[in-house]
Amino acid sequence: MTARPARRTASALRVLLAAGLAASLAACSSSAADDTTADAGTDPSAAPTAGAEAPELRLGYFANLTHAVALVGVDDGTYQEALGDTKLTTSIFNAGPAAVEALFGGAIDATFIGPNPAINAFAKSNGEAIRIVSGATSGGAQLVVRDGIDSADDLVGTTLATPQLGNTQDVALRAWLADEGLKTSLTGGESDVTIAPQENSQTLDLFKAGQLDGAWLPEPWASRLVVDAGAHVLLDEKDLWPDGDFVTTHLIVATEYLSKYPGTVKKLLEAEYATSEWIAANPDEAKTLSNTVIEKLSGKPLSAEVLDRAWGNLRITLDPIASSLQTSADHAVAAGTSDETDLQGIYDLTLLNEVLAENDQEPFSDGGLGVSGK
């Protein structure tokens, strides 16, 4: 069987799954709920129902393999099929802080993002602006460096890059360097290691030019520096976590949107679930499709060697791995990129766990950080 027909068959099955879940949801809705939903569309004061749906969903994600569940599902139409009459529009970001800025500015309603920008968004809004509604990816982040650097001590006097100030890899690098007794600065002051946040494509070019000594990056960029630019791995972030499991990417939704349009958010989660199941069953085809989408978005595909290396470092999962979030928050406080904050209420996994139950799957834990009254 060729890859192309297999892809069409898989897509059809995923559409049927999304449609079945939507039909199940619709069957559980009363006519009174339908009336209220219609009223909510014209009366802002009307209370939304469990199935209330939006005219549009504006979704953010990155052109990174760590966002494969979005790359695959958006490109092949699974997300739009699941959303039905709700129009899907998308925005591509380089790093989490930019995505949060777009969400705060009302430009997007939901985004796949790393843990630390989500924590910052929650903290800056006093716990009001966002909710984490699902996981997406675990793993896939490494500190890669030039020849001659073989230990933390060798980093003194070097310049390392991260995707953006305050993003997940930026925080992880600063926290790890602090644990190793090395100083960094947020303002360009005295430091043992200079950290230069910048776009990942610039990091690759500058590393090749010898103007950077290394970088803490998500995939596929860590693999690109190794394969395309001769870097080597000084530290794989999974080695810092119990069982090597930590959240790299999860899905956040604006709290107001979640409250007003839970039906749309549930359909988004149904699409994510269907996509993750297809990826698990078809890893080689999913890897290839992800690369095709990356080429569309960035103008250049990953080489086969980079793709294989990067894909092997990831685990696609809707489990938000909530147990790792508080540690990430503590790292941000220690690094000075975030103030200490109470994370209670940052998760709302209600709809995700409904989708899992409808597919005979066990629920995922919010680690005690879920919304109250759920």
N, C-alpha and C positions, 0 to 999 in steps of 0.2 A: 504493500500500500504506500502510495506516495505521501509526502508530508502535507501537500496542499489539500487533498480530499480529507485526510485525517483531521486537519485543522477545521474544515467546515463542519464535519461531524461533531467534533468536540464543542464547537461554538453553538451548534444547534442544541446539544444536550444542556449546555449552560443556560441558554435562553429559556429552555423548557423548565429548568430548575427555578430560574428567577420568576418565570410566569406562574409556576405552581405555588411558590411562596407568596406571590402577590395575591393569587386567587384565594389562598388560605386566609390571608389577612382580610380580604374583602368579604369572605364568607362569614367572618366573625364580627363584621361591622353591622350595626342595626341601621334601619332607615332613618331613625332619629339622629344617629351619628352623622349620616350623610347630609341631613339637613343642616346640622350645626357646622359641618365642614364648609358647606356652601356659604353659610352666613359669615364664617370666619374670613372668607376671601374678600368680603366687602366691608365687614365691620371689624376694625382693629380691636375692639373691646370684647368680641366674642371669644369664648374659651375654645381652644383647639381640641379636636378629638384625637383618639389614638391613631386614626388613619389620615389625619390632615396632611395634604400634599401641597407643595409649592409649585408655582409656574416655572421656576428655574432653580437649578443648583449650580453654583459656581465653585469649582473644585480645583485646589492647588496640589501640585506634586513636583518632583524633581526628575531630571533626566539622569538618574542614578539607578543602578541595579537594586539598591536597597529599597527602591520604590517600584519594584517589578509588578506588584499586585495592581498598581495603577497603570503602569506602562502597558501591560498586557490587556487588562480589562477595558480600559478606555479605548485603546486602539482597535480592538476587534469588535466593539459595539456592545459588549456585555453590560456595561454600566448604563448606556442609554436605553437598551432594551428593558432592563430591570426598572428603570425610572419611568418608563411609559411616556405619558404626556408631559412630564417635567423635562424641560430643556436642560441639557447638560452643556456647560461651557467650562473650559479649563484654562489654567494659568500655570506656567512653568517657572520655578524659582531655583536659585543657586544654593540657598541655605535657609534655615528656619527663621531667623530674625526677619528676613524680608517677607516671608510668608505671613508671619504674625502681623507685621505692619500692614500688609494688604487686608488681613482679616479685620484688624482694628479700624482700618479706613473704610470698611464696607465694600471692598472690591471683591472679596470671596466669602463664601459661607462655610467652607470646610477645607481642610488641607491635610495631606500626609506630611509628617514632620518628625523631627527628632525630639527626644524627651526634654532637653533643657530649654529650648525656645517655648515649648508648651508650658513648662513650669514658670518661666518668666511671664508669659501671657496671663497665666492664672494669678500670679503674685501681683503684677502691676494693676490688675483689675479688681483686686481684693476678692478674688475667687469668683468673679461674676461672669467674665467674658467667654470662657471656653470650657468644654468638657471633652475628655478623652473617651471615645466611644468604642475603640477597637485597637488591637495591635496590627502590625503589618509585617515586620521583619526583625529578626534577631541576628546579631553578629555583623561581620563585614566592615570592620574598622581597624586600621593598623597605623602604627608609627613606622614610617619607612625613611631610611637615611642613606647618605652617600658612603662610599668606602672610607675606612679610617675611623668610623664611629661604631664602636662595639659595646659600649656601656653608657649608662647615664652620665658618668663622669666625663666622658668624651664630648658631651653636649655643651660644656661650658664654652661660651664665646660664639656659639653657633646661632643661626637664624632658621627657625622652623615655621612652616605655614600651616594654617587651618582654613576651613571654608569661609568662616565669618566670625567676628568677635561675638562671643556668647553663644555660638551654636554648640551642638552636642560634642563634636570633636575638639573644638576650642576649649571647652570646659574640661573635657577628659584629659587633654594634654597638660593644661595648667595644674590640675589636681595631681596628676601623676608626677610632674616635675617637683611640685611642692613636697610630695611624699619622699622624693629622692633627695630633698634638701637643696633644691635649686630654685632661685628666685626668678620670677617673671614680673612684668609690669604691664598694667593696662593703659598707662599714659606715656610710655616711652622713658620712664625713669630708670634708675639703676636696676640692672637685672643680670642674672647669669646666662639666661637664654632669651634671645629676642624672638617674639612670636609675631608673625606678619600675616594677619587674616586677609584673604583675597580669594578671588574666584578660582575654582579648581583648574580650569584650563590655563590660567596664568601661572599657577603653581608648577604645572608640568613644564611649561616653557622656561620658567626661571630656574628650575632644577636642572634642566638640560644645559642651560647656559652657565651653570656653576654659581648662580647668585643666591641659591638656597641650599641649605644643608640637609633638609628633610621636611617631612610633613606628617601630620596626623590626619588621615583622610578616610572617607567612606569609599566603598566600592562603587564603580570600578576604578576610581582614581588611585587608590593604593596600588592596585595591580598594574595600572598604566605606568606609574613611576618605577615599579620593579621591572616590568617586562620591556617597556619602551625607553626607559632612561637609566637603567642599571642600578637602581636603588636596591637595598636589602632591608628586610624586616628587623627592626630593633625590638619591637613589641607588638604582639597581637592582642588587641583589647580583650578578647575573650579569656585570655589567661588571667585577667584581673577579677573575673566574676565566678561565683560558685557554679560549677557544672558548665562553665563557658557560656551561660545564657544571660543575655541582657537585651533590653529594648533598644533597637537602633531607629526604627520608624514606627509610628503609630498614627492613628487617624483622630484629628480633633475637629469639633464642630462648634460654631458660634452658639453659645447657650440660648440666645434669643431664637435662632433658627431652629434649634433642636426642640425648644418648647413649642414653637408655633407650627412646625411641620414634622412631627414625629413619623408620619407615614412615609415621607420622602427619605428621611434618614434611615428608616428601616430598609427601604428598597436599596439604598446605597450599600448598606451592610449585607443585604442579600447578594448584591452584585460582587462585593468583595469576597464573600464566602464562596460563591460559585467560581470565581477566578482563582482563589487560593486552592480549591479542590482540583481544578483543572491543572494548575501548575504542578501540584504534588503528583498527579497521575501522568503528566507529560513534561518532565523536567527538561529534556533536551529541546523539545519544540518550544517550550516557554522561554528557555535561554536564548534561542535563536530569534524568536519574536521580540523579546526585550531589546536585543541588539539592533534589530531593524527599526524599532521605535526610537532608540537612542540616536541612530543615524538621522532619522527624520527631524529630531528636535535639535541636535547639535551639529549636523552636517557631516559627521564622520562616524563610521561604525567602529566597534572595538575589534581588534585582531582576535583570531581564534584562540591564541594563547592567553591573552588578557581576559577574554570572556570566560574561558574554562577556569582559570585561576580565581577570578572574582566570584563566579557563580558558586564555586565550591566553598566559599567562605560564608555564605548566607544561609539562613533558614527562614523561609516564608511561613509566618504563623499569625493568626488573628489573636493569639494570646498576647495581651499587652505587657506581660511579664511585670506586673505591678510591683513585685518585690524589689525590683531594681530602681524604681523611680525615686524613692526617698534618698537612696545613696547618690543618685545623680544630682538631686537637689542639694544635698550636703556638699558635694563637690563644687557646685556653682557658688555656694556661700563661701567656701574656703578659697576659691579662685578669685572672689571679689566681683564676679559677673552678675550676681543676684543677691538680694537680701533674703534673710531667713524668712520662711513663710510656712504657714500651716496648709498642708496639701489636702486636708479633709474636704471631700466633695469634688476633687478634680476628675474623678472617673464617674461616668454613667454608662454602665455596661448592660443596662436593662434590655435595650433593643437587640444588642449583640447576642445576649444569652437567650432571647426569644428565638432568634434565627437558629442558634445552635440546637435548642430544644426541638424545633420543628424538623431538624435533620438528625435527630437522635444522637446528638453530641453532648458531652458534659459541659457545664458552664465554666467560664473563666473567672478567676478571682480578681477583685479590685484591691486586694491587699489591705482592706480596712479603710481605704481612702475614697470610697464611693459616696454618692450623694445621699443625704439623709432621707428617710421616708420612702425608700424604694424597696 
